[in-house]
């Protein structure tokens, strides 16, 4: 007789295992320990085989019969059901390994070797938050350009155009890795340009005060009532006008105060080439004061909440807001202000641009360019510091000239 749920539930354990048949070689195997397993015995190419379909009640009777029926159809077609199950499992494992998410994880592990922890962390978060929800579960060799376009436009729809552009660039990097390691044959990301799918963006003009307002800003920084370390960060921004991220991510190991140089490694620079900042006398004095406060840390500016990380990007901006410069001055504004004044004073454009790390560089010339015009740049930075000192003290500000190399 065919099995029923009632007969299955009533099947009692015995000293030895036994089977309760459902017909066609399909039966319930009852063990002394109380286990009830679905089994099927069949013959393929003259050999008797045993196939299992799970455990009752995890696999109910109807589902077990369905699995048995599918297996019998394969057998009738000349296919060994157990061999087919093994092949399907292998294919599923291969499919999982070549999903976009798994290939991206391998790419990240390979790519991060020479990158800063901050850069790796931001890239990992960008992958998890923006790319994986759209592409992660897909097989990488099945992804086409429209899939990537949909992902990029979904990010843009949140008002995050820059993140959308970076997500497209990162996706292209992952596909290049996939091609190199045999996971994909082509890179659909190369078929797309940001301008083809993203709305045009207006050039960002970072807020900054006029040069005539500089004396008042310098005096307000000098009497800033917030954290002493933040005040010193603001002073350094005026003296060396690097990018905010380059300053707050600075490590003491990058500085050679005896040589009056700050050597910023390539991985922390926007142009991905090393950069030298000559240090004026006033800059070294600020650094020595700062060292008394944070010299035991890896960072010049360790975070308040987590000393293992550097200061937040917003710290300098918030300090400027507290001083009354909300919407009128940013950390980046110090760069524009220095560039404007130095150009007005007649300094060589190439010297200024090199010190701002604006000049385009390539891999061949990078090692040379980062030290180019170092002597006149050092003199320019010292004269800039002297100018700021006179300006802050309220003395009559005299023009200063560029030193000819």
Secondary structure, 3 states (H helix, E strand, C coil): CCCCHHHHHHCCCCCCCEEEEEECCEEEEECCCCCEEEEEEEEECCEEEEEEEEEECCCCHHHHHHHHHHHHHHHHCCCCHHHHHHHHHHHHHHHHHCEHHHHHHHHHHHHHHHCCHHHHHHHHHHHHHHHHHHHCCCEHHHCCHHHHHHHHHHHHCCCCHHHHHHHHHHHHHHHHHHHHCCCCCCCHHHHCCHHHHCCCCCCCCCCCCCHHHHHHHHHHHHCCCCCHHHHHHHHHHHHHCCCHHHHHCCEHHHEECCCCEEEECHHHCCCCCCEEEECCHHHHHHHHHHHHHHCCCCECCECCCCCCCECCCHHHHHHHHHCCCCCCCCCCHHHHHHHHHHHHCCCCHHHHHHHCCCCCCCCCCHHHHCCCCHHHHHHHHHHHHHHHHHHHHCCCCCCCCCCCC
